[in-house]
Amino acid sequence: MVHACPSVTAWRVARHRARHQLLERGAVFTDPLAIRIMGTEGETLATAGDGPGEKGFRLFMAIRSRIAEDRLAHAVRRGVRQAVVLGGGVDTFGLRNPYERHGLGVFEVDRPVMQDWKRRHLARMGLLVPRSLTYVPVDFAQDSLRAGLVNAGFDPGQPAFFSWLGVVPYLTRADIGQTLRFVSGIPDAEIVFDYGEPVENYHGDHRKRMEERGRFVASVGEPWLSRFSPVAMHAMLRDAGFNAITDYDRAGLSAYFGWPVSRSGPEAGPHVMVARPA
């Protein structure tokens, strides 16, 4: 691949985000840099066809980003001035920070190898890194998130908003729990993340697609390590110190956008979680 992104899954998410701008005209989530960050590949995205289940997957990528940025907007209005993007991948929020004039600082956390590549890639694309964006090299499985953020200028004594999209399935339960406990210790903290139910909860063609995706991510060296039932995820959050929990399942996601709630098909699906300690 020309872009040589260290994370195949991160690049695929960026591709879905860009295709949403082209195929659905950003109807769910607007990202003015989504196509540009794809470089020359962005020129062919509109003509690529959808495989089975791809449109639904693409829309979920847009949905989770929309919910996260909606919640961040609320956080900024109540005075939060620190935003942390956990597992930044090829995300563009830090580049287009709409709250920079309000003093919002963005800390983007990811593995050092990913961030080194991203810096080079942004330079090739001619995308400037604003002063409000700070890169924080942290490997969730090896490094201290708290130490990395504090060393980068994050103040753990001040309120913060955390976005953690597309990361939880690739971490161990121990690393997930440790991260959640850190976040719950930040005053007036809020976190938005997504998680997937166990593959065996799915049925029919949906299950086949999930099994195919599981095999694919494993084949590129980024296997799923943790999937949760809602009961298990809620218990983990409560154990980590979160008391205010909103879990958007398939029906909840439809209701969020005012879409008709389908009663047919498999009940299992991806979830978007919004949680606060109190």
Residue pairs with C-beta under 8 A, 6 or more apart in sequence:
1 11
2 39
2 40
2 41
3 11
3 38
3 39
3 41
3 121
4 117
5 11
5 90
5 114
5 117
5 121
6 111
6 113
6 114
6 117
7 89
7 114
7 222
8 217
8 220
8 221
8 222
9 166
9 170
9 217
9 220
9 222
10 89
10 90
10 114
10 166
11 90
13 61
13 89
13 90
13 166
14 34
14 37
14 38
14 89
14 90
14 91
15 38
15 41
15 45
16 57
16 58
16 61
16 62
17 29
17 31
17 34
17 61
17 62
17 65
18 31
18 34
18 35
18 37
18 38
18 42
18 45
19 45
19 46
19 48
19 58
20 26
20 27
20 28
20 29
20 34
20 58
20 59
20 61
20 62
21 30
21 31
21 34
21 35
22 35
22 45
22 46
23 46
23 55
23 58
24 59
24 62
26 62
28 59
28 62
28 63
28 66
28 257
29 62
29 63
29 65
29 66
29 69
31 65
31 92
31 96
32 96
33 92
33 95
33 96
33 127
34 92
35 42
35 45
36 42
36 125
36 127
37 90
37 92
37 121
37 122
37 125
37 127
38 45
39 121
39 124
39 125
50 58
52 205
52 209
53 205
53 206
53 209
60 253
60 270
61 166
63 253
63 256
63 257
63 272
64 165
64 166
64 192
64 194
64 270
64 272
65 165
67 192
67 248
67 256
67 272
67 274
68 163
68 165
68 192
69 93
69 163
71 161
71 190
71 192
71 274
72 80
72 83
72 99
72 161
72 163
72 192
73 99
75 83
75 159
75 161
75 190
76 99
76 102
76 104
76 161
78 188
79 159
80 104
80 159
80 160
80 161
80 188
80 190
81 102
81 103
81 104
81 105
81 158
81 159
82 104
82 105
82 107
82 154
82 155
82 158
82 159
82 160
82 161
83 93
83 97
83 99
83 104
83 105
83 106
83 107
83 160
83 161
83 162
83 163
84 106
84 107
84 108
84 109
84 149
84 154
84 160
84 161
84 162
84 163
85 91
85 93
85 94
85 106
85 107
85 108
85 109
85 163
86 109
86 140
86 145
86 162
86 163
86 164
86 167
86 179
86 193
87 109
87 110
87 140
87 164
87 165
87 166
87 167
88 94
88 108
88 109
88 110
88 114
88 115
88 118
88 135
89 110
89 114
89 166
90 118
90 121
91 108
91 165
93 106
93 163
94 106
94 108
94 129
94 130
94 132
94 133
95 122
95 127
95 128
95 129
95 130
95 133
97 104
97 106
97 130
97 132
97 133
100 130
100 132
104 132
105 132
105 134
105 153
106 132
106 133
106 134
107 134
107 136
107 149
107 152
107 153
107 154
108 115
108 133
108 134
108 135
108 136
109 136
109 137
109 138
109 145
109 148
109 149
110 118
110 135
110 136
110 137
110 138
111 137
111 138
111 139
112 137
112 139
115 135
115 137
118 135
119 129
119 135
122 128
122 129
134 152
134 153
135 152
136 148
136 149
136 151
136 152
136 154
137 143
137 148
138 144
138 145
138 148
138 149
140 167
140 171
140 175
140 179
141 171
141 172
141 175
145 178
145 179
145 182
146 156
146 182
149 156
150 156
154 160
156 185
156 186
157 187
158 186
158 187
159 186
159 187
159 188
159 189
160 186
160 188
160 189
161 189
161 190
161 191
162 183
162 189
162 190
162 191
162 192
162 193
163 191
163 192
163 193
164 179
164 191
164 192
164 193
165 192
165 193
165 194
166 194
167 193
168 176
168 193
168 194
168 195
168 226
169 195
169 196
169 224
169 225
169 226
169 227
170 217
170 222
170 223
170 224
170 225
170 226
171 179
171 225
171 226
172 225
172 226
173 226
173 236
176 226
176 236
177 236
177 239
177 240
180 191
180 236
180 237
180 240
180 241
180 242
181 240
181 241
183 189
183 191
183 240
184 240
184 241
184 242
184 277
185 241
188 276
189 276
189 277
190 274
190 275
190 276
191 242
191 273
191 274
191 275
191 276
192 272
192 273
192 274
192 275
193 272
193 273
194 270
194 271
194 272
194 273
195 226
195 227
195 228
195 233
195 270
195 271
195 273
196 224
196 227
196 228
196 270
196 271
197 227
197 228
197 229
197 230
197 268
197 269
197 270
197 271
198 227
198 228
198 229
199 207
199 210
199 211
199 214
199 227
200 207
201 229
201 267
201 268
202 210
202 266
202 268
202 269
203 266
203 268
204 266
206 265
206 266
206 268
207 266
214 223
214 224
217 223
217 224
218 224
228 236
230 247
230 249
230 271
233 247
233 271
233 273
234 245
234 247
237 245
237 273
237 275
238 245
241 277
242 275
242 276
242 277
243 276
243 277
243 278
244 275
244 276
244 277
244 278
245 273
245 274
245 275
246 252
246 273
246 274
246 275
247 271
247 272
247 273
248 256
248 271
248 272
248 273
248 274
249 269
249 271
250 262
250 267
250 269
250 270
251 261
253 272
254 260
254 261
254 262
255 261
